[in-house]
Amino acid sequence: MTELDFAILDWIQDVFSCAALDFLMPAVTALGNGGAIWIAAGLALLVSKHWRREGAYLLLALVVGYLLCNLMIKPLVARPRPCWLRPKFTLLIPVPQDFSFPSGHTVSSFAGAAVLYRTNRKFGWVAFPLAAAIAVSRLYLYVHFPSDVAVGAAAGLLFGIAVPYFAERLRSRRRKPRGV
């Protein structure tokens, strides 16, 4: 798997590397640092009485993704980052200190995009391209393998769909009178 991952990363560098993307990709990836853009979106939804519940779902999906992926899976799998394995590659951002699998930026981005799409499809039309751009930036910047990003996207989608689903089920159970 690592050979294929490196082949894809090298192809991305060979085909797409240019001054414009060298400038743009660190800025795109910074939007996903710590889930910042998605936290901001969740907080913005919380301010609105109409979207408050969806804002809570978004923030909860981010917390679930962080706990499961960043705090549990990453240390358990302990996969080195491509930039650690090829330290001569010049990075455009500081070298990340945590493990590579799965991509936390991608998990939070796709969880956020899934909840935003559920909230309002118009939000999703902006959120999913942004999530994809953040995920691709991690590859361009040589800090994640493609498989890290693919699993991160799948996990993020799962959390972004499952959290509102289970929260709604729990909410509807609480509204039903006992014995019904």
C-alpha positions, 0 to 999 in steps of 0.5 A: 500500500505504501508504494502505491501511496508514494507513487500517487504523491510523487505523481501529484508533485510531478504534475501539479507542483507550481508556485501558485499552488505552493502559495495556495495550498498552505492557506487551504490546509490552514482552514482545516487546522484544528477543524477551525473552519468547521468549528466556526461554521458550527458556532455560526449555526448555534447563534441562529435559533433556526439552525441551533440543533444542526450547529450542535450536531456539527460540533458533536460530529467534530468531537466524535471524529477527534476522539475516535480518529485523532486520540484513538486510531492515530496512536494505535496505528502509529503510521509515519507521515510521508514527510517523515519517511522522506525527510529530504522533501521540502515542506511548505508548512511545519512538519506535523508531529502526530501520526498520519492515519487517518487524516484529521483535517479530512475527517473534520472536513467531511464530517462538517460538510456532511452536517452542513449538507444535511442542514441546507443543501446550499451549504453543502454545495460550498462545504463539500468542495472546500472539504475536498480542497482541504483533503487534497492540500494534505496530499499536495503538502506531502503530509498525508498518504492518499489512503490516510485521506480516503479513510479520513473522508469515509470516517468524516462522512460516517460521523457527519451522517451518524451523529445527527441520525442517532441524536434525532433518534434519541431526541424522538425517544425522549419526546414519547410518553412512557409506555407507548 
